[in-house]
Amino acid sequence: MDNGLTIMRYPLPKIYPITDTRITKLSHTEQVKRLIEGGAEFIQLREKYLAPKDFYDDAFEALKIARAENVKIIINDRVDIALALKADGVHLGQDDLPPVSARKILGENAIIGYSTHNLEQLKKAIKLPIDYVAIGPVFATKTKENPDETIGIEIVEQARKIIGDFPLVAIGGMNSTNFLEVLSSGANSAAIISDLLSEPKKIAEKYTLLKTTINKVKI
């Protein structure tokens, strides 16, 4: 698929971690430290509850740490904060600022991801100036107050057939026992939240274990 841009300037990681302060009771900065310790190279900061300034301050510190380790930081929803921080990009939902507008604001080098919840949204998304598309929730998830209907593995398989080699992230209910099935079904990357963050002291250990599992099966 061609949206007029160079699609993904580097490969998506097989594991796509997303921070959550309510699950961990840790700052985004501390979560980033632990994820990097475990081997993460690409992290999304997602914040739905903090005041903008508080999120900005936390993300600022997280970004400093990430840059020192050459780790990419994506900001969920907040194009304004991504711009102010000069973050690596944003991840947008269906109700956020349109990707076309975000691209104009952030420039051609920003990484822009976009969430979809069904195949019709997916077909429209790959025509937009984005670098990757996400689809889900694949399985039931507790990280959203009003989650969309689950789509299942079959839709991930269909999504891959529809979009060709366009980068695809699967999200929703992903854990250490089902993420391999999702990757085998055609997703380039599995976004993992609760299963990775639910034991804050083990974040680094869990991420390392997920990477080790992937290396063993060679997906």
C-alpha positions, 0 to 999 in steps of 0.5 A: 500500500502506498500513502505517499510516504516512506512507511516505517523507517525501521521495523516495528518491534515484535513487542510494543509496550504501552505505559499505564500509571494506574496499573503500575502506580509508577510514573511514565519515567520510571516505567520507561526506565524499567522497560528499557532495562528489559530491552524495549526499543520503542515505547508508547506513553499513554495518559488519560488522567493527568493534567497536561502539565503533569504529563508533559513534565513526566514525559519530558523526563522519560524522553531524556532517558529514552534518547540517551538509550536511542529508544523511540517514544510515542505519545498517545493522543496528545499531538500538542505534547508530542510537538512540544517535546519533539517526541518521535511521534504520536499514536492516534485514535478514531476520535483524536486529531485526524492523522492528516492534520497531525502530519502537517503539525509534526512533519514528515519524519514523525512516526504516526500510528492510528487505531482501528477497530474493524476492517472498514476502518482499517481500509480507510486508515491505510490511505492516510499519512500514517506509518503503521496501523493498529487493530483491536481489541483482539481479546477482551481488555481491562485497560479501557473503560469502554472497550470496543467489541473484540475482533479475534484472531480471524480479523487479524488474519484478514487484516494482513491479507487486506493491507499487504505489507503495511505495518500492523500492530495488534492490541487488546488483551495481549499476554505472554500466552497469546501474543505469539498466536497474534504475531503468527496470524500476521501482526508485525507487533503485539501491544502489551499493557496489563500483562507486562505492567501488572507486577511493576517490580518485574517489568524488566524481567517480563519484557526480557522473557517475552523477547527471549520467547520470540527469539526461541520460536523465531517468528 
